[in-house]
Amino acid sequence: RWPTHQGFDMFYGFIGGEAHQWYPALFEGTTPIEAPKTPEEGYHLMEDMTDKAIAWIQQQKALAPDKPFFTYFAPGATHAPHHVPKDWADKYKGKFDAGWDVLREETFARQKKLGVIPADTVLTPRPDDVPSWDSMPEAFKPVLRRQMEVYAGFLEHTDHHVGRVIDALDKLGILDDTLVYYIVGDN
């Protein structure tokens, strides 16, 4: 019965965590299906789910323009595995070379400057279970840097596709009357 018959009219996506972004185990309703194209043909789960969400919203507004709708759009991004087209990850090449401690300090300073956090906020100590960047062996750092680049690219890729949903709402003339909660991250 899950995920339909419990308040949802339609389901398209994956069930369970860690969905492969190029070769997902897809379901339409409760029926397993194949992806509509291959990765070689440009398939990526995030784009596919975005296309389906937009099409569903457009269909709802075409069939019943005055009827409210609810869309729960839950892509696998940015949960592991971090599968993103290479060009998205490559945009961040070198951005994390100084390591996570410097990045944490820069982010904190930027949040203060933007007024996201009060100017007198003090940066909490790094948790003991997170090693300092300087304590990491040099041989590990290229891989760790690349992991940060890939994650950042995946996050931007996700933002891009969520933006496509927002743009579709705007084109339908319903964005100002639509409540959007945007929560992204691992779970």
Sequence and secondary structure as in RCSB ss.txt:
>XXXX:A:sequence
RWPTHQGFDMFYGFIGGEAHQWYPALFEGTTPIEAPKTPEEGYHLMEDMTDKAIAWIQQQKALAPDKPFFTYFAP
GATHAPHHVPKDWADKYKGKFDAGWDVLREETFARQKKLGVIPADTVLTPRPDDVPSWDSMPEAFKPVLRRQMEV
YAGFLEHTDHHVGRVIDALDKLGILDDTLVYYIVGDN
>XXXX:A:secstr
 TTSSSS S  EEESSSS  SSS  EEETTEEE  SS GGGT  HHHHHHHHHHHHHHHHHHH TTS        
 TTSSS    HHHHHTTTTTTTT HHHHHHHHHHHHHHHTSS TT       TTS  GGGS TTTHHHHHHHHHH
HHHHHHHHHHHHHHHHHHHHHTT GGG       S  
